[in-house]
Amino acid sequence: MDELIERVDERDRVLGVVCRDEAVRHGWLHRVAVTVCRDRDGRILVHQRSRHVSRFPGRYEVAVGGAVAVGESYEEAARRELGEEMGGPDRLPPDAGAHEVAWHGWVEESELFEFMGRRAFTPDSGPMLDRYLRASGQ
């Protein structure tokens, strides 16, 4: 069964509950929680999506995340997604049970844009990274 999510407007007001696949298919706005992970040295975690996932198989990403379930907070969703994709917020990088990730590595921020230019990333990775760096004062 497809997961249920809340379709929202531009102000994040709930318009109704829909299936995630339907929201993606129609391009409807819905809540998504993402986390950019840094290690103690300031490097950013980059991972390659498994070739078995339905969206953007084999592509690289700079954030871990996914759709927010009905009634779930952004923080709860971010924690859940870290667990599903990376083995948990306290156990990065992923373990053998993290089936959504094919590869991961820590990349220096100064090298990240060059790294992104040499590999196929998800369409939202660049804008997401720009937004993160602006918000963190980088």
N, C-alpha and C positions, 0 to 999 in steps of 0.2 A: 504494500500500500504506500502511496505517495505521502510524504509528510505534509501536514497542514501548517500554513503560515498566514500572517496577517498582511493583507494588501493595504498599502498606505498611500496617502497623498504627499505632496511636496513638503508638507509641514509635519510629517510623521504621524498624522491622524489616521486611525484605523478606518478603512472603508469596508472591510469584510474579511472573512476567512476563506482562503482558497488553497488549492493544492500547489505545492512548490513548482512542479513541472508545468502547470498551467500558467503560473505567473511568469516563469522563464520564457515559455513559448510565446506569450503575448507581450512580453517586455514590460509587465506591470511593476511598479515600484513595490518593494517589500523590504522588510528589515533584514539587515545583514550585520553580523558582528565580526570584526577582523582584529588581529593582533600582530604587530610588528615585534619580533623578538630580537633582543640585543644581548650579547654576552658581557661579561665584566670588562672586556677590552674594547667594547663599543662596536664590535662587528655585528652585522645583521645576518640573521638566519635566512637562507635562500633554500627553497626545496623544489624538487621536480615532482609534478603530479604523476601518479601511477598511470600506466596505459590502460588500466581497467576502469577508471572513473568515467562518468558519463559526460562531464563538461571539461573541455580543454585537456584531454588526455596527453600526457607527455610534456606538457608545457611547464615552465618554471613560474614560481611566485615568490614575492617578498613578504607576504602576509599569510597568516593562518586564519581561516574563518569559514563562515557559512551562514545559512539562513537562520533567523531567530524563530523558534517555535512559538506557537500560540501561547500567550500568557508568560513567556519566558522573558527575562530582562536581557539587555545587551551584555551585561557582565556574566550572567549565567550561560548565555550562548557562547561567549568567547571562551569561557572555561571548558565547556563541553566540547567545543571544536578543537581546542588544544589537546584534549584527551583523545578524541577520535583520530586526529591526524598526526599527532606527535607523541602520544603516550602520556600526556599530562603536563600541566604548567610547571611542575617541579622536576620533570624528568626529560627535559629537552637534551639532546635531539631524540628522534623517534626510535622506538624499539622495533623488534621483529614483528610485533603484532599490529603495527600501524600500517594497514594495507593501502591507505590512500597516498602514501609517499614512496616514490621510487628511489630518490636520492636527496641528500641534504648537505649543506655546508655553510660555514660561517665566512662571510665576505667583508673585507674592510670597506667602510663607507666610501673612501676615496677611490676604490676600484669597482664599486657597484655598478655605476652607469656604463662603464666599459664592458663589464660582465654581461649586463643586460643587452648590450648591443650585439653580442656574439651568440645569443641564445634566443629561442622563441619563448616569450613570456606571455602570461594571460593578458588580455587587453586592459584590464584594470590595474595591473601591477605598477606601471609608470605613474599614472595619476594618483594612486594610493600612496606610493612612496613620496611623491612631491608633497602631497597633503600632510603626510606624517612629518617630513623634514621641516616644513613650514611651521607646523604646530609645535614641534620640539625646539624651534629656534635654530635649526641647523642651516 
